[in-house]
């Protein structure tokens, strides 16, 4: 079994040194992260536009039909989509910073740029972990509310 010591060596004066294969992996990752960042921005913009249009359409429908619990749920879901869409801009920014910092770090051999790049990748992963938890809790809450609403309407 190969140990980490064969790939990364530590010198008390230099800190960590990165060999050629790890450099190649980080450069490949930086190429993919720019694609992911662009996709995140496109999804965020699409969700924001769709959510604003849905809220507007449901408001117009409410003016015609009167207030209805289904319209409220629709507005709530559209508002949640708006928040989740706007939140997707942040990891896109982190990924672009990772890409630019890692490319700069390998060009100039600057440890500060490399540290900044790794910090932004860490921020992206932390963001998505929190985002996933909030998303699951929100979806669970909406499903519970809709199920509860459906049961209360059917008993009337």
Phi, psi and omega in degrees: 000133182277138180261164180295332182299334181285333183264324181236127178249153180238132175236134185300334179274329186259337188083215180277143171243145185247131181276181186296323182290323178292321175301316179297320179296317181293320179293322176294318178298321181293328176292319180288326182293331177292324177294316179296320180297316179297319178296320178298318178297319180294318178295318180299313180296317180297317179295320180295313180298313181298317182294315179297318179295319179296316179297318179296314180296319180291328176293319177295320179295323179293326177297325182278315187265349186086168181291137184217141179301328180293322178294320178298316179296319178299316178295320179298314179296318179296321178294319177297318176299320179299315179295314180295325177293316179295326180293335181290348178291324184299310178294332175298319177295317178300318182292322177294320177295322176299313182298310183292321181290321180291321177296317179295321181297320181281335175287314186262354184056042182263119180294326179298317177296319180295318177299318179296321179296313181294323177298319179291325175293319177298316179299322178297314182293320177297316179302312183292329176295313178294317179302316180296316178298313179296320179299313181295320178295318180295314179298318178299320179293317180294317179297317178298315181297315180295318179296317179295319178296318180296319179292323181288329178287322182288339179273355181282000000 
